[in-house]
């Protein structure tokens, strides 16, 4: 029974759903406002200059760190990282989290890619930059892992909320810094990517939980109804039964 309960653990702890819903709405608003402000732009503004003043000038050792972080957001690195995390979730009997890892990262990166085409902000020529897909990817991974930890029994709502926020901020800041340090994005692109993950991931997690609950309820209903309830009727057997009943009635006439 314990392993079954762990397997059915929600992707989003119920105690955090309202809070994450508010965060998602605020993040979506920030993504929209920044997208409107930087639509069709191709240069950093004063805010980018202030945010990126320190990140733009890094030594070779820090540049290597930035390159390592950037690799984790590239196709090869991201697939390897997600595969490792999904395997861990399955071993820990957390199928919903495994599904959310795949669905959440795909949705966040897909949303960022779509927004890039819609906003049309560029860097270094025609390279679309807003929002940062790398930052959205890293933030989503951190959110999903943190939500798994926040759902552990005995961890209260304040501690769970702090854990989720700290993880999202840490991952978003680290990947955002790397992208700015490598001059792949403006700082506001990284902020947009971070907010994209905050807006998309809770919604995706809610959908995963709803779908999983529906499947669980259907499975439980079948078990409660017995093994023969879902078996289709056999028309041949029905006809044979009818003929035998007719024969029996004929013998007694």
N, C-alpha and C positions, 0 to 999 in steps of 0.2 A: 504493500500500500504506500509506503514512504517513497519508493522509486516512482510509482505512478503519479503521486502528487508533485514530485519534482519535475516530472516530464510535462505536467500540465501547467507549470508555473507561468504566470502572465508575462508577456514581454515588457509591459509597463506596470509597475506596482500600482494597485488601485489608489493608494494614498497620494501618489504623485501626479495622477492624471489631470486634475484641475490645474495644478501649478504649471505643468508642462503645456497644457492648452493655452494658458495665458502667455507663456513664454513664446510659444509658436506664433500666436497672433501678433505679438509685438515684433518678433523677428521678421515676419512676413511684411509688416509695415515698413521696417527699416530697409529691407531688400527693395521694396517698391519705390521708396523715396530716393534711395541712392541710384536706382536704375533710371529714374526720371532725370535726376540731376546730371548724370554722366552719360546720358544717351548720345551716341555719335561723337563722344569726346576722344581725344588721342593724346592728351597731355596731362601731367599731374597738376593738381591745384594746390592751394596753400595748405589745405588739410593733409594732403598726401606728403607734401614737403616736410611738415612738422612731424607726422607719424613716422616717416621713413628716414629722418635725418641720421639716426644712429644705425639703422639696419643696412643702409646702402653702403656704408664704409666698414667692411669686415676684413680681417686677415685671412690668410690661406687656410689656417686650421679651422676657423669658423666656417669658411666657405665649404670645406669638406663635410662638415656637419650638415650644412644646408643641402649639399648635394645628396647626402645619405637620406635625409628626410624627404627630399623631392622624389627620390627613387621609389619610396614607398607609395607615392601617389601615381606613379607611372603604371601602365598596364601590367608589366611583368611583376613589379613589386606589389601592387595592390591585389592581384589575383593570388599570389603566394600568401600574402598576409591574411586575406579573407578566408582562404582555404584552411590555413592553420587554425584560425579562430573558430570556424565552423566545425572543424574536427573536434576541437576542445569542447565545444558546446554539446555536440552529440555524445561524446564520452561522458559528459556530466549530466546527460539526460535533460538537456534544455533545447528541445526541438524548436520551440517558438523563437528563442533567441537566435538559433542558427538561421531560421528563415528570415528573421529581421536583419541579420547581418548582410545577407545577400540582397534582400529587397530594399533595405534602407540605403545602402551604399549606391545601389543602382539608381534608385529614385533621386537621391541627392545629387549625384554626378549628372544624371540625365536632366534634372531641372536646371542645374548650373549651365549645362551645355545649351539648353534651349534659351535660357535667359541671355547668354552671350550673343546669340544670333538676334534676339529681339532688341537688346540694348545697343549693340554695335560699338561699344567702346573698344579701342585698340591700343596696343603698345608695340613698339618696334615695328612700325609698318602696319601690316594688315592683320596682326595677331590679335584675335578677340581676347579680351581680358576680364570683363566683368560678368559674373562674379568668379572667384577662383574655385575651380573644381577640385584642386588638390586640398584646399582648406576645407571645403565641404566634405570631402571624403574622410579626412582625418578626424574632423569633429564628429561625424556620424559614427565612426568606429568607436570613438571614446564614449559617446553617449550610450551606445548599445551595451558596451561592456559595463559601464557604470550603472545602468539600469538593472543589469543582472545582479550586480553586487548589492544595489539598493533594495532589492526584493528579498534579501536574506532575512529569515526570522530573527527578531530581536533588534534589528536595526530600525530605529525610530524614524519618523518623517523628517525632523530637522537634520539628522545625520545623513539620511538618504538624499535629501535635497542638496545639502552641501557637497556631497560626493559627486552627484551628477553635474552640478554647476562647475565645480573645480576641475573635473575631468574635461568638460567641454571647453572651458577657458584655456586650460593647459594645452590641449591638443590643437585647438584653433590658433593659439598664439604661436606655438612652435612651428606649425606648418606655414602659417601666414608669414612669420618672420623669414623662414627659409625661402619662400617665393619672392618676397621683397628683396632679400639679400642677393638672390640670383638675378634680380631685375626681370623676373618673369611676370610680375604683377605689381600694380600700385597698391599701397596700403589699404585704400578703400575697396579694392577688389577682394583682398583677403577678408575684410570686414563683411563684405557682401556674401562671400562664400561661407563664412562662419554662421551668419544669420540664415542663409539658405538651409543649412543642415538643421539649425534649431527650429525652423519652420516646417520642414518636410519630415524629419525623423519621427517626431511624436505622432503625426498623422498616419504615417506608415505603420508605426507600432500599433496604433489603435485598430487599423484595418487587419493587421495580422492577428491580433487578439480576437476580434470579432469573427473572422473566418475560422480560427481554431476552436473557438467556443461553439460555433455552429456544428463543426465536424464532431466535436466531443459529445454534444447533446444528441446528435443523430446516432452515434455509435452506442451511447448509453441507452437510447430508446430501443435499439435493436436487441441489445443484450437483455433488457427487461422484458421484451415481448416474446422471447424464446427463439430457438433456432429455426422453427418451421414457419414463422410468420411471413418471412420474405420469400419463401419458395413459390415459384409460379405454379399455378394449377396445371395439371396434366389433363388435357381434353380426352385423350385415349382412355385413361383410367376412369374418367367420368362416364364415358359411354359404356365401358364394360360393367361398371357398377349399376348403371341404369338397366342394362340387359339382364343382369343377374336378378335384379329386383322384379322385373317383368316375368322372368321364368318362375320365380318363387310364387308370385301371385297366381300364375297359370296352374301350378300344381295344386293349389288349394281351392280352385274353383270346382 
